[in-house]
Amino acid sequence: MKQAGIFRPFFYIMIANHAIYLFGIRTCSSGDIMTELESFTTKAKRLIKRVPKGKVATYGQIAALAGSPLGARQVVRILHSSSRKENLPWHRIINSSGRISLPPGGGYEEQKALLLGEGVLFDKADCIDLARFQWQPHAIEK
């Protein structure tokens, strides 16, 4: 009869060490496992909440400020999954071209109306002038 139980703790330690190396998973002082993704998500939500009325931020801008310059798609995921329950000002986050990413009939009109209501203007090509309306935080939250 094999004693698989002896190797099981070693296997889990080995997996945990590889996860730390490959995926940025780290342990807290309490011993709980916390991922960099969780930390990124918390930072991104905090940053999104800071975008003031009349200003916009890009998905990539929020991602970079939250510590992951290539995490724009994660910002999209956060907005999709948390906007309502966290009361995030989702409409203030746009793409790097200064455009609304949502399609017509899929939230585009609502986002545009909310932005117009806050004084954000669109040009004839439905583009926002980022030089004028992009949020520039003075203190970056870490």
N, C-alpha and C positions, 0 to 999 in steps of 0.2 A: 504494500500500500504506500503510495507517494504522500509526502508531507508537503502539499502545495502551500499550506498556510505559512510555512517558514519563508518562502520566497515572495509571498504577497506583499509584505511591508517593503521589502527591497524594491519590488517592481513599482510600487506607488511612489516611493522616494525618487527612483530613477525617472519616472514620468514627470513628477513635479519639477525636478531639476531641469529637464529638457524644456518643460513649459516655461520656466523662468527664463531660460536662455533664448528660446525661439519666439515666445509670444509676449514677453515683458510682464509675465505674471510675477507678482511679488507677494510676500507675506507681510501682514501688519504685525505690530507688536503683540496683538492679542492672539496671533496665530491664524487668524482668518486669511483666506486667500482673496486678494483684491486685484483686479486686472487694471491695466493702464486704460482700457476702454471705459471702465466705470469712472475712473478719474477724469478722463476726457469728456465723458457725457456730462458729468457734474459741472465741469468748467464751461462747456459749451452752453448748457442751459443758463448758467449764471450770466454769461456774456450776452446771450440772446435777450435776456430780460433787461439788460442795460442799454440796448439800442433805443434811443429816445424817439418820441413822436417826431415826425418830419424828417427822419433820417433812415437810411437803409444800410445794411451790411451784406456782404456776399457770403455764400456758403464757405468758400475758401478762406475768407478773412476770419470768420468765426473759428474755423478749423485751425488755422495757423495760430491765432491768439490763444486757443485752448491747448496748444502744444503738439498738434499734428498737421503740419502744412499740407499733407496729401489726404486729409480726412474730410474733404468736402462732401463726399457721399454719406459719410457717417452723420454729418450735420443734417442732411436730408432725412436720414432715418430717424434721428432724434426729433425733428420737427413733425414727421409723420406720426410717430408713436406717442409723443408727449405734449403736443401743442395744447390740446384741450384740457387734459388733466393737470398740467403744470401752468396753464394760463400764459403760454408763451406768445409773444407778439410775432407769430409766424410770418405775417404779411410783410414784415420789414426785412426779411431775408430774401435776396434775389441772386441771380447768377452773375458771374464776373463780367458779362457783357452789358450789365445794367438792365437786363430784361427779366420779366417774370417767367419762370420756368414752367408753371402750370399751363396746361392746354386750355383753349377756349372751351367752355362748357364743363371744365374740370377744376374750377376754382380760380381761373385767370381773372374773370370779371370781378369776383369778390375781392381778390387781392388788390387789383387795380383801384377799385372803389375805396377800399380802406386806406390805401396810400394817398390817393387824391384827397380824401377827407382829412388827412394829416398835413396837407400842403406839399406833398411830393409831386413834382410835375413830370410829365412824359413828353418827349418830342414827337414829331410826326410819325416816326418809325416805332413808336411805343417803347422808347428807350429812356432810361433815367440817366441824367447827367451825374455820374459818380463823383466828379470833381466838386460838384455843388452839394449833393445829397448824401454822399457816403459818410457814415459815422467814423470818426477818428477818435478812439478812446485815448485819454491823456494818461491814465494809469492802467496798465495791463494787469489783470488779475492772474495770479499764478495758483 
